Amino acid sequence: MTDMVSQAEGTVQSQLATLREEHRELDARIAGMADRPYLSAEEQIEVARLKKLKLKNTQALNYFQFGVV
């Protein structure tokens, strides 16, 4: 039984690490585009899409870390 709990905790920690890495990557992509003086319409749509993905990622992180949505 302890092995199953330990394995489940390891899986959660792995998922948290993956979500944190994805969050950093999204943040870097958004920041990189925000540094540009002008964004085309397609780039503005991409920034909006990235921000939505980052929000979804943040919600998933909060769920795993704190059990809240």
Helices and strands as residue ranges (DSSP letters): H 2-34, H 41-66
